Amino acid sequence: MKIYAQTDIGLVRQVNQDAFYISEENEKYKLCILADGMGGYTGGEIASRLACMSAAKYIKGNFNSEKEYAKEELMQIIRMAMEYSNEIVYEKSREEKELEQMGTTMEVCLIYNNRVYIGHIGDSRIYRIRQNIMRKITVDHSYVQKLVKDGTITKEEAINHPKKNMLMKALGCEEQIEPDVMVKGFNPKDIILMCSDGLTNMISEQEIYNIVEQDTQNAVEKLIKKAKELGGRDNITVIIIENER
């Protein structure tokens, strides 16, 4: 398995409010976390980093390397890790006035025994590429996605909708959260792509797929470069997990 990851401030923002975490090589599982923060000049940066570190800490502290886990057990660990992160970020936001509006998206991918256990809240995304097809695994927790689901607007209209960045769910904004938690197969030659909306707001899914398929090893750098060439209006973070076996 190979993992490629990078974050970039982009061309417009003054602070990088994205953060990511990749677990150590020697662990029985592989863990990748991505967060895109929001709220004030420093609030988003603090929220995303706190969320990544607290989720990683929770999972590491509650994973027994001597044990064989059932699917339901690992899904529960992911859920609890996100709830723990929410508690940490929410409490921090209440400590200081300038942080009271902070929050973050969060994507968690825990890879264990040829499966990927996924936690998701917000509008960052996770895709899986399998047999030359890229599918979006997560569903954006955004106002625009709700409009698409309700049939009020089309997917094409959603791309440039003025309320595209309005979230229906985020981590750290309220005392309780309801993240999406799921498990998917992770077969040989599968690729998982995790990204913040600084990528998907600039580059079409078809172009993302083309870049990853053509040169997976250098795709992270190429995707970030392309997003910046097209304006780089937001922070850009990309994680690619390639199952080589």
Stockholm file with secondary structure:
# STOCKHOLM 1.0

chainA/1-245         MKIYAQTDIGLVRQVNQDAFYISEENEKYKLCILADGMGGYTGGEIASRLACMSAAKYIKGNFNSEKEYAKEELMQIIRMAMEYSNEIVYEKSREEKELEQMGTTMEVCLIYNNRVYIGHIGDSRIYRIRQNIMRKITVDHSYVQKLVKDGTITKEEAINHPKKNMLMKALGCEEQIEPDVMVKGFNPKDIILMCSDGLTNMISEQEIYNIVEQDTQNAVEKLIKKAKELGGRDNITVIIIENER
#=GR chainA/1-245 SS CEEEEEEECCSSCSSCCEEEEECCTTSSSEEEEEEEEESTTTHHHHHHHHHHHHHHHHHHHHCCTTSCCCHHHHHHHHHHHHHHHHHHHHHHHHHSGGGTTCEECEEEEEEETTEEEEEEESSCEEEEEETTEEEECSCCCBHHHHHHHHTSSCHHHHTTCTTTTCBSCCBSSSSCCCCEEEEEECCTTCEEEEECHHHHTTSCHHHHHHHHHHCGGGHHHHHHHHHHHTTCCSCEEEEEEECCC
#=GC SS_cons         CEEEEEEECCSSCSSCCEEEEECCTTSSSEEEEEEEEESTTTHHHHHHHHHHHHHHHHHHHHCCTTSCCCHHHHHHHHHHHHHHHHHHHHHHHHHSGGGTTCEECEEEEEEETTEEEEEEESSCEEEEEETTEEEECSCCCBHHHHHHHHTSSCHHHHTTCTTTTCBSCCBSSSSCCCCEEEEEECCTTCEEEEECHHHHTTSCHHHHHHHHHHCGGGHHHHHHHHHHHTTCCSCEEEEEEECCC
//
